[in-house]
Amino acid sequence: MNRIQKTFGSLKEKNEKALVGFVTAGDPNISQSLEIIKAMCKAGLDILELGIPFSDPTADGPVIQRSSGRAIAGGMTLKIALDMTRQIRQESDIPIILFSYYNPIHAYGNKAFYEDAVSSGADGVLIVDLPPEESDEMTNTWSGKELSLIRLIAPTTPVARMKSIADSASGFLYLVSKTGVTGSDGLNTGDVGTHIRTLRSVARLPICVGFGISTAEDVA
């Protein structure tokens, strides 16, 4: 049983939701970023999403766009993010998900990325702009299944496609709460509940919800 499975198993036993936190690696600078991440882990985060900064983050709103820009300007790279992951792992058993666009991974090398991500202590990867139909180019180079492949499912996704995406995923599923980019408002919790129930009818994996969640009421 891996760290992701253990975390969700423990939460299920306690009838609790998972608190999943996103942070851009390298913002405001590399050293402060590492301290911020360590503090998040100690404060009670269940799962860490470590964002790999990218120059063209099409799924992200202005807050994460600016965050990525600062990190890149400060010299942040995928290699440094993996080094940070290794340092976090020395102090915490929290599941770490590398949250990235495909371009940095492709430039790094798919095989090298898998090997270095696993050795760093990462537990999974979520690639925002890589659909299942185009994933084989990456996963066919992987030497094992130690890195969970988290999949995104949109609120507009038809049920049949939900099932096919879920069947190709591992770790957990990331349900996008609403159309639009990260940080946008207008969350309709009733709609989210409907989407969760629909997805649960065709998926075996735990479901996490992201985009547009900003208050305790949204989480509840």
Backbone bond lengths (Angstrom), bond angles and torsions (degrees), N, CA, C in turn:
res aa  C-N    CA-C-N  psi(-1)  N-CA   C-N-CA  omega(-1)  CA-C   N-CA-C  phi
1 M - - - 1.466 - - 1.528 109.46 -
2 N 1.346 117.25 127.08 1.457 119.95 -178.40 1.532 111.30 -86.71
3 R 1.335 115.41 178.43 1.465 119.46 -175.10 1.530 112.28 -64.86
4 I 1.322 117.47 -35.77 1.468 119.82 178.72 1.522 110.26 -64.29
5 Q 1.322 117.06 -46.73 1.463 121.23 179.72 1.524 111.25 -63.01
6 K 1.329 116.92 -41.59 1.465 120.50 178.87 1.523 111.16 -62.13
7 T 1.318 116.34 -42.23 1.464 120.35 -178.83 1.517 111.31 -63.60
8 F 1.320 117.13 -48.69 1.463 119.42 -179.77 1.526 111.72 -68.06
9 G 1.329 116.97 -33.81 1.455 119.91 176.53 1.515 111.71 -63.59
10 S 1.328 116.35 -43.61 1.461 121.28 178.89 1.524 111.24 -64.98
11 L 1.325 117.06 -42.82 1.463 120.85 179.30 1.523 111.27 -64.38
12 K 1.316 116.64 -38.48 1.464 120.21 179.48 1.521 110.90 -64.34
13 E 1.322 116.58 -40.72 1.465 120.71 178.50 1.524 111.33 -61.59
14 K 1.338 116.57 -34.02 1.466 121.71 -179.05 1.525 112.50 -92.98
15 N 1.338 116.51 0.79 1.465 122.11 -178.26 1.528 111.02 55.99
16 E 1.311 115.90 45.83 1.463 122.36 -179.07 1.525 110.82 -118.52
17 K 1.329 114.59 154.73 1.463 120.63 173.95 1.523 109.37 -85.93
18 A 1.324 115.58 159.32 1.464 120.70 176.68 1.523 109.78 -88.65
19 L 1.323 115.96 132.53 1.461 121.34 172.67 1.523 107.33 -95.34
20 V 1.327 115.46 108.39 1.461 121.91 -177.50 1.524 107.87 -108.57
21 G 1.327 116.78 122.14 1.454 120.69 -175.83 1.513 112.77 -113.23
22 F 1.330 116.27 133.45 1.468 122.02 177.13 1.520 109.76 -101.45
23 V 1.323 115.45 139.74 1.463 120.83 173.55 1.526 108.27 -147.73
24 T 1.323 116.21 140.58 1.458 120.49 177.52 1.521 109.62 -79.11
25 A 1.308 117.34 123.62 1.464 121.13 178.12 1.529 109.56 -65.76
26 G 1.336 116.14 128.66 1.455 120.57 175.20 1.508 116.23 94.47
27 D 1.321 118.78 3.63 1.460 122.07 178.57 1.527 109.56 -111.79
28 P 1.337 119.40 127.78 1.466 129.01 7.91 1.529 114.33 -81.88
29 N 1.321 116.02 -20.12 1.465 121.87 171.18 1.516 106.67 -154.56
30 I 1.305 116.85 172.58 1.465 119.84 -171.55 1.524 112.23 -64.33
31 S 1.322 118.31 -46.41 1.465 120.42 -176.20 1.524 111.51 -68.31
32 Q 1.335 117.64 -44.92 1.458 119.93 178.91 1.523 111.21 -66.68
33 S 1.312 116.24 -36.79 1.458 120.30 178.50 1.520 111.08 -58.97
34 L 1.308 116.66 -43.30 1.459 120.63 -179.78 1.521 110.80 -63.25
35 E 1.323 117.17 -41.02 1.464 120.46 179.23 1.527 111.03 -67.18
36 I 1.332 117.17 -38.76 1.466 121.11 177.19 1.528 110.43 -61.54
37 I 1.315 116.03 -44.75 1.468 120.73 -178.86 1.525 110.74 -64.11
38 K 1.317 116.87 -43.66 1.465 119.95 178.51 1.524 110.95 -61.16
39 A 1.344 116.54 -39.03 1.464 120.51 178.84 1.526 110.91 -66.18
40 M 1.325 117.18 -39.23 1.466 121.01 177.00 1.523 110.98 -60.31
41 C 1.317 116.05 -43.62 1.468 120.45 -179.57 1.521 111.29 -63.92
42 K 1.329 116.56 -39.99 1.462 120.68 -178.82 1.524 111.95 -73.76
43 A 1.339 116.69 -22.89 1.466 121.03 -175.01 1.524 113.37 -80.62
44 G 1.328 117.87 -6.51 1.456 119.72 175.81 1.508 115.96 118.99
45 L 1.317 117.08 11.53 1.459 120.71 176.02 1.529 109.80 -61.81
46 D 1.325 117.25 139.47 1.467 120.69 177.93 1.520 112.34 -89.27
47 I 1.329 116.83 -39.22 1.462 122.67 -179.73 1.520 108.30 -140.13
48 L 1.320 116.55 136.42 1.463 121.76 178.88 1.519 110.45 -103.31
49 E 1.321 116.64 127.72 1.459 122.36 169.83 1.525 107.37 -101.76
50 L 1.310 116.07 111.21 1.460 120.93 -178.64 1.525 108.39 -96.58
51 G 1.318 116.23 107.28 1.452 121.35 -176.15 1.517 112.56 -77.28
52 I 1.318 116.09 127.26 1.462 121.51 176.44 1.529 107.55 -89.94
53 P 1.323 119.02 115.64 1.467 119.87 -175.94 1.522 112.43 -63.87
54 F 1.331 114.37 142.67 1.460 121.03 -179.18 1.523 108.19 -140.15
55 S 1.312 116.65 146.35 1.463 121.54 -173.55 1.524 114.08 -73.19
56 D 1.325 117.78 -17.04 1.463 120.98 -178.47 1.524 110.44 -133.71
57 P 1.339 117.21 66.19 1.468 121.02 -175.02 1.523 111.92 -79.76
58 T 1.315 116.59 82.37 1.461 122.19 -170.46 1.530 114.36 -65.55
59 A 1.319 118.10 -22.55 1.465 120.37 -178.98 1.522 112.45 -90.62
60 D 1.330 116.69 -2.96 1.459 120.50 -172.99 1.519 112.47 -107.30
61 G 1.340 114.12 147.54 1.449 121.15 176.24 1.517 111.48 -81.30
62 P 1.339 117.49 -174.62 1.464 121.43 -173.28 1.521 115.06 -62.52
63 V 1.326 118.24 -31.26 1.470 119.82 -178.17 1.525 110.62 -64.78
64 I 1.322 117.19 -50.97 1.467 120.01 -179.33 1.525 110.56 -73.22
65 Q 1.330 117.93 -31.02 1.465 119.58 174.68 1.526 110.70 -58.98
66 R 1.326 116.28 -46.92 1.471 119.73 179.66 1.524 111.01 -67.12
67 S 1.330 115.96 -38.22 1.460 120.25 178.37 1.524 110.85 -61.36
68 S 1.324 116.66 -44.76 1.463 120.93 178.51 1.522 110.89 -63.87
69 G 1.325 116.35 -39.73 1.457 120.06 178.91 1.512 112.33 -61.94
70 R 1.328 116.68 -42.48 1.473 120.07 178.07 1.522 110.95 -63.83
71 A 1.334 115.84 -42.62 1.468 119.81 -178.58 1.528 111.12 -64.04
72 I 1.321 116.70 -44.19 1.467 120.36 179.53 1.523 110.47 -64.10
73 A 1.334 116.46 -41.99 1.466 120.51 178.74 1.522 111.37 -62.19
74 G 1.336 116.08 -28.77 1.459 120.89 179.00 1.517 114.05 -85.54
75 G 1.334 116.91 3.59 1.461 120.49 175.65 1.511 115.63 96.18
76 M 1.336 117.43 11.55 1.457 120.32 -177.46 1.521 111.30 -68.57
77 T 1.328 116.25 136.32 1.462 123.36 177.85 1.521 109.14 -136.29
78 L 1.315 116.24 169.11 1.462 120.56 176.16 1.521 110.53 -62.41
79 K 1.307 117.53 -39.75 1.465 120.58 179.31 1.527 110.86 -60.50
80 I 1.326 116.91 -43.56 1.463 119.96 179.22 1.525 110.14 -66.83
81 A 1.339 116.96 -37.16 1.465 119.92 177.41 1.523 111.20 -61.64
82 L 1.322 117.18 -37.79 1.464 120.49 176.74 1.524 110.73 -68.58
83 D 1.315 117.19 -36.08 1.464 120.39 174.71 1.528 110.51 -63.81
84 M 1.332 116.58 -40.27 1.463 120.79 176.58 1.523 110.66 -63.05
85 T 1.321 116.23 -41.11 1.464 120.70 177.87 1.520 110.45 -57.90
86 R 1.306 115.83 -42.80 1.464 121.24 179.44 1.539 110.56 -61.52
87 Q 1.321 116.47 -41.04 1.465 120.23 179.62 1.526 111.51 -69.20
88 I 1.330 117.18 -38.76 1.465 120.77 176.76 1.523 110.25 -63.09
89 R 1.326 116.00 -41.93 1.456 120.91 -177.71 1.524 111.88 -63.37
90 Q 1.307 117.97 -28.15 1.461 120.97 178.74 1.522 111.84 -66.00
91 E 1.336 116.87 -21.62 1.460 120.96 -175.66 1.523 114.08 -114.77
92 S 1.324 118.05 -12.37 1.461 120.03 -173.48 1.522 111.50 -146.83
93 D 1.336 115.53 146.44 1.464 122.15 175.13 1.525 111.94 -97.83
94 I 1.319 117.41 10.81 1.459 121.10 -179.03 1.529 110.38 -61.66
95 P 1.330 118.36 138.17 1.469 119.22 174.38 1.529 110.66 -61.36
96 I 1.319 116.56 134.85 1.466 121.99 -179.00 1.525 108.92 -117.33
97 I 1.329 115.45 121.38 1.459 121.80 178.15 1.526 108.18 -108.25
98 L 1.312 116.91 124.75 1.457 121.34 175.35 1.523 108.09 -83.33
99 F 1.315 115.96 117.52 1.460 123.18 -173.03 1.520 107.27 -105.81
100 S 1.330 117.75 110.46 1.459 119.11 -168.42 1.523 112.54 -146.98
101 Y 1.311 115.02 161.33 1.462 121.91 163.17 1.525 106.74 -86.17
102 Y 1.334 115.91 163.13 1.460 118.51 -173.45 1.529 113.13 -74.05
103 N 1.313 118.27 -30.37 1.460 120.73 -174.84 1.527 113.67 -53.31
104 P 1.342 120.31 -49.23 1.468 119.19 179.40 1.527 113.06 -61.21
105 I 1.332 117.20 -35.76 1.464 120.88 -179.99 1.525 110.42 -70.48
106 H 1.320 116.53 -44.27 1.465 121.02 179.04 1.524 110.43 -61.18
107 A 1.335 116.52 -42.02 1.464 120.40 179.30 1.529 111.22 -66.55
108 Y 1.319 116.94 -33.80 1.464 122.46 179.62 1.523 110.72 -71.16
109 G 1.334 115.32 -33.61 1.467 121.67 -175.51 1.514 109.45 109.38
110 N 1.331 117.24 120.30 1.461 120.87 -174.01 1.524 113.15 -59.39
111 K 1.312 116.83 -45.36 1.466 120.91 -178.95 1.522 110.61 -66.83
112 A 1.328 116.45 -45.47 1.466 120.57 179.93 1.522 110.83 -64.24
113 F 1.333 116.04 -37.30 1.462 119.28 178.69 1.517 110.87 -61.60
114 Y 1.325 116.73 -47.96 1.462 119.77 -179.72 1.522 110.76 -58.37
115 E 1.309 116.86 -49.97 1.463 121.19 -177.00 1.526 111.43 -62.16
116 D 1.324 116.84 -43.85 1.461 120.11 -177.67 1.526 111.69 -73.84
117 A 1.334 117.27 -34.09 1.460 120.18 177.53 1.523 110.64 -65.42
118 V 1.323 116.60 -44.26 1.465 120.70 178.96 1.524 110.52 -64.09
119 S 1.325 117.02 -45.52 1.468 119.65 -177.88 1.525 111.85 -68.08
120 S 1.332 117.23 -24.80 1.466 120.19 179.12 1.520 112.32 -76.01
121 G 1.332 116.41 -18.73 1.458 120.41 -178.09 1.511 114.13 102.60
122 A 1.335 117.28 8.09 1.466 120.04 175.82 1.528 109.78 -67.98
123 D 1.325 115.52 150.09 1.462 120.51 -176.97 1.519 113.41 -106.88
124 G 1.320 117.03 -22.77 1.451 119.52 -177.66 1.509 111.28 -163.06
125 V 1.328 114.41 170.41 1.463 120.62 176.91 1.519 108.50 -137.38
126 L 1.320 115.49 137.98 1.455 121.95 174.23 1.524 106.78 -121.27
127 I 1.322 116.15 116.37 1.460 120.87 -177.57 1.523 108.16 -108.12
128 V 1.304 114.94 111.75 1.456 122.02 -168.95 1.523 112.91 -60.05
129 D 1.322 116.91 -39.65 1.463 120.49 -170.24 1.527 113.70 -113.93
130 L 1.335 117.00 28.45 1.464 120.25 179.19 1.523 109.71 -121.82
131 P 1.343 118.47 99.24 1.463 121.02 -179.86 1.521 111.28 -71.85
132 P 1.341 117.36 161.13 1.467 120.54 -178.18 1.519 113.84 -54.33
133 E 1.342 117.10 -36.52 1.459 120.66 -176.96 1.525 112.58 -64.02
134 E 1.327 116.87 -20.79 1.458 120.41 -176.73 1.529 112.56 -112.00
135 S 1.325 116.61 9.79 1.462 120.57 -174.93 1.517 114.20 -81.52
136 D 1.331 117.22 -21.98 1.464 119.56 -174.93 1.520 112.29 -59.55
137 E 1.318 117.05 -34.85 1.462 120.55 177.96 1.524 110.92 -53.83
138 M 1.336 115.58 -35.02 1.453 120.43 179.83 1.525 111.78 -87.05
139 T 1.329 117.08 -54.51 1.459 120.20 -171.11 1.524 113.51 -70.94
140 N 1.330 118.08 -23.78 1.466 119.85 178.00 1.523 112.29 -66.06
141 T 1.318 116.79 -17.37 1.466 120.37 178.13 1.525 111.74 -90.75
142 W 1.334 116.79 -9.39 1.461 119.98 -177.20 1.523 110.20 -75.76
143 S 1.305 115.60 139.35 1.464 120.72 -175.82 1.521 113.31 -89.39
144 G 1.321 117.53 -2.30 1.456 120.11 -179.24 1.512 110.98 -165.41
145 K 1.337 115.71 -163.70 1.463 121.16 -178.95 1.527 111.03 -126.76
146 E 1.322 115.48 33.79 1.461 119.68 -178.06 1.522 112.88 -80.12
147 L 1.334 117.02 -12.49 1.462 121.72 -179.71 1.526 108.60 -110.49
148 S 1.326 116.38 114.64 1.466 119.82 179.72 1.523 110.13 -68.36
149 L 1.319 115.80 142.82 1.460 121.80 179.29 1.526 108.06 -106.73
150 I 1.331 115.54 99.36 1.456 121.80 -178.34 1.528 108.62 -78.88
151 R 1.317 116.29 134.90 1.463 120.45 -178.71 1.533 111.27 -112.35
152 L 1.337 115.00 144.77 1.457 122.34 173.68 1.528 110.19 -90.01
153 I 1.325 115.66 140.16 1.462 121.25 173.15 1.521 107.92 -130.45
154 A 1.318 116.42 125.87 1.461 122.00 -176.06 1.524 111.05 -87.81
155 P 1.335 117.36 159.41 1.471 119.57 177.71 1.524 112.79 -66.98
156 T 1.323 116.86 -16.58 1.471 121.28 179.23 1.524 113.10 -93.77
157 T 1.334 117.33 1.13 1.463 121.26 -176.79 1.534 111.43 -70.98
158 P 1.333 119.06 126.21 1.472 120.91 176.54 1.530 110.94 -63.42
159 V 1.317 116.48 155.20 1.462 121.16 -174.91 1.526 111.84 -59.66
160 A 1.317 117.53 -42.62 1.466 119.80 -178.80 1.527 110.99 -61.47
161 R 1.326 115.98 -39.10 1.463 118.68 178.91 1.529 110.80 -73.70
162 M 1.326 117.44 -33.81 1.465 119.81 173.83 1.523 109.99 -52.47
163 K 1.333 115.00 -46.65 1.465 119.57 -177.93 1.522 111.45 -63.89
164 S 1.322 117.48 -43.82 1.465 119.37 -178.27 1.524 111.30 -66.80
165 I 1.329 117.28 -37.25 1.467 120.24 176.63 1.522 109.97 -66.29
166 A 1.333 116.05 -46.05 1.466 120.37 -179.17 1.521 111.47 -61.17
167 D 1.331 116.92 -38.71 1.466 120.67 -179.31 1.526 112.19 -66.54
168 S 1.327 116.95 -23.26 1.467 120.27 -179.15 1.523 112.72 -94.41
169 A 1.333 116.47 -0.83 1.465 121.08 -175.81 1.521 111.48 -98.81
170 S 1.319 114.83 167.61 1.464 121.81 171.57 1.520 108.18 -147.33
171 G 1.328 116.37 160.68 1.462 120.70 -178.66 1.508 111.99 88.99
172 F 1.321 116.30 -81.26 1.459 122.28 174.24 1.525 108.43 -161.14
173 L 1.325 115.57 172.89 1.462 121.34 178.37 1.519 109.30 -108.93
174 Y 1.309 116.55 140.43 1.460 122.30 178.92 1.527 107.29 -104.75
175 L 1.318 116.33 106.58 1.458 121.66 179.00 1.523 109.39 -90.05
176 V 1.309 116.43 116.03 1.464 121.09 176.62 1.525 107.81 -72.71
177 S 1.324 116.89 123.96 1.461 121.21 -169.66 1.518 113.74 -70.66
178 K 1.339 116.32 -26.84 1.453 120.12 -173.70 1.516 109.83 -159.71
179 T 1.310 116.99 161.87 1.459 119.75 175.05 1.527 109.38 -72.26
180 G 1.320 115.94 153.92 1.455 119.96 -178.07 1.513 111.06 115.96
181 V 1.330 115.33 -166.99 1.459 120.91 -177.02 1.521 110.42 -104.62
182 T 1.329 116.55 170.60 1.456 121.16 177.37 1.525 109.97 -60.43
183 G 1.335 114.98 144.00 1.455 119.58 177.39 1.507 114.93 86.77
184 S 1.335 118.23 -6.13 1.465 120.22 -179.90 1.522 109.83 -75.76
185 D 1.341 115.90 150.44 1.457 119.50 -177.67 1.527 110.35 -97.46
186 G 1.332 114.99 -171.84 1.457 119.77 179.06 1.516 113.98 88.86
187 L 1.337 117.40 29.91 1.460 120.67 -179.51 1.523 110.57 -68.74
188 N 1.324 116.76 130.77 1.458 122.78 175.91 1.525 107.51 -108.81
189 T 1.335 116.35 102.05 1.467 119.87 -174.27 1.527 112.01 -66.13
190 G 1.333 116.81 -27.79 1.459 119.01 176.64 1.514 111.79 -64.60
191 D 1.334 115.85 -43.11 1.463 120.11 176.92 1.522 111.02 -63.34
192 V 1.334 115.87 -40.27 1.466 119.91 -179.95 1.523 110.18 -61.22
193 G 1.331 116.42 -43.81 1.458 120.32 178.52 1.519 112.20 -59.16
194 T 1.317 116.52 -40.19 1.466 121.05 177.69 1.523 111.00 -63.88
195 H 1.334 116.23 -44.17 1.467 120.28 179.80 1.532 110.97 -63.54
196 I 1.337 116.74 -39.57 1.466 120.33 179.36 1.526 110.28 -62.42
197 R 1.325 116.57 -46.64 1.466 120.03 -179.24 1.526 111.17 -62.61
198 T 1.319 116.51 -39.87 1.468 119.81 178.36 1.520 110.85 -63.96
199 L 1.322 116.20 -45.81 1.460 120.01 -179.56 1.519 111.54 -64.93
200 R 1.325 116.99 -39.39 1.468 120.39 179.60 1.526 111.68 -62.37
201 S 1.308 117.10 -26.70 1.464 120.05 -178.30 1.523 112.37 -71.22
202 V 1.341 117.10 -16.81 1.469 119.69 -177.13 1.530 112.90 -125.30
203 A 1.336 117.73 0.08 1.468 120.68 -174.22 1.517 111.44 -124.94
204 R 1.325 115.77 145.00 1.463 121.96 179.69 1.528 112.21 -97.72
205 L 1.328 117.87 -18.52 1.460 122.01 -173.42 1.528 111.86 -84.59
206 P 1.341 117.47 157.36 1.465 120.23 171.78 1.530 110.43 -59.16
207 I 1.326 116.13 154.16 1.465 121.91 -178.09 1.521 109.53 -120.12
208 C 1.323 115.89 128.28 1.459 121.63 172.70 1.519 108.18 -115.06
209 V 1.320 116.20 147.06 1.461 121.56 -176.85 1.519 109.64 -113.89
210 G 1.337 116.36 134.63 1.452 120.77 178.74 1.514 111.94 -139.79
211 F 1.326 116.37 172.22 1.471 127.01 -176.54 1.540 109.50 81.49
212 G 1.296 117.07 126.08 1.459 122.31 171.63 1.511 115.75 74.43
213 I 1.329 118.01 9.23 1.466 120.86 -179.81 1.526 108.30 -95.71
214 S 1.330 116.82 116.85 1.465 119.06 -173.26 1.518 114.54 -135.00
215 T 1.325 118.48 -10.49 1.461 120.71 -177.17 1.523 110.92 -129.01
216 A 1.329 114.85 164.29 1.466 120.11 176.28 1.523 110.70 -63.42
217 E 1.335 116.39 -32.62 1.461 120.51 178.97 1.527 110.67 -65.93
218 D 1.326 116.78 -37.86 1.465 119.99 176.71 1.522 110.57 -59.90
219 V 1.310 116.35 -43.26 1.464 121.34 -177.80 1.524 110.74 -67.50
220 A 1.328 116.61 -42.79 1.467 121.12 -178.32 1.520 111.16 -64.68
